[in-house]
């Protein structure tokens, strides 16, 4: 009978309905909602579904696939990861470093014992060490055509202006008093609308917020067609939205080959912290444009990025444990994500309007909204809103300039924030 009772008490069902198990139950429901949004509503399904499933498995009591304490305080505790026993001194050090008591509570009773490393503990090292975001960027570079940006260098300014959302959100979070500078910087990067960049920066500055920031970043990227049009219509007149732009010039192959090399060198020297992301995206683009590395280009576009997406999504989702996700700060992060996207969209639009004051050849301000780097969704939204106001408008290629510039801009912004608060 005692064996039967022990077996029942060891089951996840028992743990769900005792103590703080109700929090895990809520997280399981949230993960199922995210799976619904990814599968049925097609909200960034490749990452939304893997993140949601990671969230699901980490909140199933007793699975032991992810242990927050191995990465608590922003560091990888290699000794514990390799089987060293937990000590009271170790837990006291984490407590002094302001690690949440909700994270530490389960381990006070394990003093003198070792943790059995779980699958996700190993996979998460790829995020903590900055490997997965860089490999994702390599794949993105192999799929990106920088031709529209090269043909119209002014669009680089629109991409830069769209990073306004990052810095406005940073200021808002810092003023609120709920977040440190490093945490505010990690929340602000949501405004760049670039998931890998958000993960790269957050893993370095505020790993404890990785789960909610990842969910916010990818959810709002999927909602770009909903968030952006009202802002675009509110900040532009119908006449501005009807502006027809001339076709872009044809960009030579030599220009396309030189571009990633020059950008990799210049940006890495300007902002060394952004070097890993920029170098990887430009290397991927060089695979594409060189014409002699087709096999590497296809691998980066397909097998590599698909495999890394699985590891990245599951690992990120697993950080969204009940202990860290269910808090007031998570709600604030989700709200500030909307603010970040709003200011990012507005920044690109307003700079385009300002450029029209001094330029003879008018720019349709709608392409400025594509400066948030949700590639290519933001460019498609510019095209959609433009054609709704003027069926003769073909803004897609014009909007791709600011769109890919936003990718570079968000990586640079992440590098700046890392230099300041890392």
N, C-alpha and C positions, 0 to 999 in steps of 0.2 A: 504493500500500500504506500509506503514512504517513497518508493521508486516511482510509482505512478504520480504521486503528488509532485515530486520533484520535476518529472517530465512535463507536467501541466504548467508548472510555474516557470519553466524554461522556454515555453512557447511564446512566440511573438504576440499571440492573441491575448495571453494573460498580461503581458507587459503593456499592450495598447490600452488596457482598461484599468490600469493601476498607476498611481503616482502621476507623473507628467506625461503619461502615454497619450493623453488626449491631444497634446500638441503634435505628436507624430501623426495622429489620425487626421488632424487638420491639414498637415503638410501633404499627406497622401492624397487627400481630396484636391488640394491645389495642384499637385503634379498631374492628376487625372484631367483637371480642367485645361492645363497647358497642353497635354497630349491631344485633347479635343480640338484646341485652337490650331495646333500644328497639323493634325491629320485632316480634320473636317474643314477648317477655315483656311488651311494652307498658309498660316502665319510663319514664315521662315521655317518650313518643316524640317529641313535637314538638321538644323541646330536646335530648334525649339523642342522637337521630339526627343532628341538625345539628352538634352538638358533636363527635360521633364522626367525621363526615365531614370537618369542619375539621381534626381531629387527623390523619386519614388524609392529606389533601392536603399538610399542612405537613411531613409526614415522608417524602414522596416526594422523593428527592434530585434536585436540579436544576430543580425547578419554579419556584423563585424567587418564590413568591406571598407569603411572609411573611419579613421580615428582623428578627430580634430586636434587632439593634443599633440600629435606628431608635428604639427605645423603651427602650433599656438605661438602667439607673440610675434608672428611674422618671420619665424626662422624654421628651418628644417632641423629637427632634433635627431641627428644621425645616430647617436648612441641608442636612443630609445627605438628608433626604426630598425636597428640591427639587433635588437633583442635585449638590450640592457634593462634591468628592472627599474620600475618607477620608484623614485625616492620622495620622501616628504620635502627635502630641500628643493628638489626640482619643482614640485607643485607650489611651494612657497615663492620661488623665484617667478613663476608664471603669474601668481596672484599679485606680486609686487609690480609686475609689468602690465597690470590692469586687464589681464585675460578674464573674460566673463566667468563668473562662478557657475553659471549653467553649463559651461564647457568643462570646468574642472570637477564638478560634483561627482560624476560617475567614477572618477579615478582615485578619490581619497581612500576608497576601500580596496584599492589595488596596490597599495604601497608594498614594495618588495616583490611584486609580480611583473612579468614581462607581457608586452602586447604582441599578439599574433598579427603580423602585418597582413592587411587585406589587399585585394586586387586594386581597388581604387587608390589606396595609399601609394602604390607604385605608379599608377597612371598619373596621379596628381603631380608627381615630380616633373612631368613634362610641362605643366603650367608654371609651377613654382620656379623652375629654372629658365623659363621664357622660351622653351623649345617650340611648343605647339603654335602659338601666335605667329612666330617667325615663319614656320613652315606653311601656315595658312596664307601668309602674305606672299610667299614664293608662288603658290598656286594662283593667287589673285593676280599677281604680276604677269604670269603666263597667259592669263585670260583677258588682260586689259590692253586696249589700244589707246596709246597716248597721243595718237595723231591729232584729234580735235584740240588738245591742249597745246601741242606744238604749233598748229595752224593759227591759233588765236591766243597768244601768250597773256593777253589781258585777263583771260578767264582764270589765271592763277590768282589774281587779286580777289576774284569773287569767291574762290575756294578758301582763301585766307580769311575773308570777311565772315564767312559762315562759321568760323571757329569762335565767333563771339559768344555762342551759346556755352561753350566750354568755360570761358572765363567769367561770364555773368553768373553761371550756376555755381562756380567755385566761390565767388564772393557771397552769394546767397547762403550757401551751406556754412561758410565760415562765420558769417554774421549771426546765423541762427544759434550758435554756441553748442550745437549738438555734435559737431564733428571737428576733429583736428584738421590741420592744414593738409596733411597727407590724405586723409579720408575725403575731405572736400575736393581735392584735386582728382581723386579717383571717381567721385560722383560726377564732377564736371565733365569728364571725358566722355560721358554718355552722349553729350551734345555733339560729339564728332560723328555720331551715327556709324561708328566703325567698331564692330564687335571685337575682332582680334586685338585692336589697339587698346580698347577698354580693358580687356582681360590682361594684356601685357602690363599695363600700368598698375592696375589694381593688385595683381599678384606681387608686384614689387612694393607698393606703398601701403595698401590696406587689404591684405588677404582675407581678413575676417569679413569683409563686405563683398567678397567675390560672387557669392550666390545671388543676392538681390541685385547687384549691379549687372550681372550677366543677364538675368531675367528681364530687367528693365531695358537694357540696351537692345536685346534682340526682339523684345515685344514691340518697342517703339519703332524699331527699324521696319518691322512688318506693318506697322500702322502709319507709315509715311503717307500713303495715299489718302488717309483719313485726316491726319494732323495738318499737313501742309496746305491743301487748297483753301481753307478758310483764311489762313494767314496771308496767302498769296493774293486773294481777292480783296482783303481788307487794306493791304499796303500798296496796291497798284490801281490805277484807273483803267477803264475799259480801253481807252486809246493806247495806253502803254502795253496792255496785254495783246493788242492787235498788231503791234509792230512786227513787220516781216524782215528777217535778217537775210543777208546775202549768203549764198553757199560758201562753205569754207574752201580754202585753197587745198590742192593736193600736196600731201607731205611726202617727201622722197624717202626711200629706204635708208639712205645714209643718215638722214636726220633722226629716223626712228632708232637706228643702232647707236648713234652718238648720245642721244638723250638719256637713256638709263645709266650710261657710264658717267656722264657729267653730273647728273643729279645725285648718284650714289657718292661721288667724291665730294661735291659741294656741301650737301646736307650733312654728311657724316663729319666733315670738318667743322661745320657751323654748330651742329647740335650732336655731339658724340653719343649722347644718351639715346637718341633716336636711330643711331646707326644700324643696330640689328634689324629693325623693321624695314628701314629704307633700303638697305643693301639687299635684303631678301626679296622685296617686291621688284627691285630693279634687276636683280639676277634672273628672276622668273620672266620678266619682260624681255631681257636679252635672249633668253632661250627662244622666245617667240619670234623676235624680230631679226635675229641673226641669219636665219635661213639654213643654218648648218647644225642645229641642235633640235631637230623635230622630235626625236625620241624623248629627250629630256623635257621638252615643252609639253608633250602629250602626257607624260608621266606626272608632271607637276599639276597639270590641269585636271587629271582624272584620279589615278590610283593614289598618289600622295595626298592630295587634298581631301579625298574621301576617307582614307584611313585616319588621317589626323583629325578630321571632323568628328568621327566616332569617339576617339579617345578624348578630345577636348570637351565635347558636349557632355559625356558621361561624367568626366572629372569635375567640370564646373557645376553641374547639377548636384553632385554629391556633396558639395560644400554648403548647400542650402539645407542645413539641418534645422530642426525645430528650435534648438538652443540659440542659434544666431539669426534665423530668418524671422521669427515671430517677435517683433519688437516695434516700438514707435519709430525707430530709425529706419527700418525697412520701408514703412509707409512713406516717410519723408523722402527716401531715395526714389521711390516710384513716382512721387509727385514732382520732384525736382527733375526727373527724366523728361517729363513733358515740357517743363520750363526750358530745359536745355535745348530740346528740339525746336521749340518755338523761337527762341532767340537766335539759334543757328540759321533757321530759315529766314528770319527777319534781317539778319546781318547781310546775307548775300543779296537779298532784294533791295535793301536800302543803298548798298554800295553801287549796285547797277543803276539805280535811279540817279545817284550822285554823278556817276561817270557820264550819264547822258547829258548832264548840264554842261560838261566841258568837251564833249565829243560831237563831231559833225555826223559821224556814222552811228546812228542810234542802236542801242542794245535793248532787246526785249528783256525787261527786268525779271521775267519769270525764270530765266536761266540761272539767275543768282540763287534761287532757292535750291538748286541742285548742288550747291557747294557743300551741303552736308553729304558725307561720303557713303551714303547708302547706294552703292553701285549695283545695277543701273537703275534701281527703282526710282530714285529722286529725279533722274533725267527723264524717265518716262512720265512722271507726274507733271513736269514742266511741259512736255509735249502734249499731254492730255488737256491741261488747262488752257494752253495756247490755242489748240485746235478748237476747243469749245467756244472761244471768243472770236477766232478767225480761222475758218477751214483751210485757208491758204498758208497757214503757219506750219512750218516743219522745223521744230526747235530741237529735236532729239540730239542730233550731232553737235549742235551749238551747246546744248546743256551738258553733254558728256565732257566738255572741257573743264567747267567748274567741278563736275562730279569727280573726275579722277584727280583734279587738283585738291579736292577735299580730302582724298585719301592721304596724299602727301602732307597736307596741312595738319590733319589730325595726328599723324605720326610725329611731326615736328612739335606740335603742342604738347604731346605726351612726353617727348624728350625734354622740353623746357620744364614741365612740371616735375619730372623726375630729377632733373638737376637741382631744382629749387628745394624740393621736399624729400628727396630720396636719402 
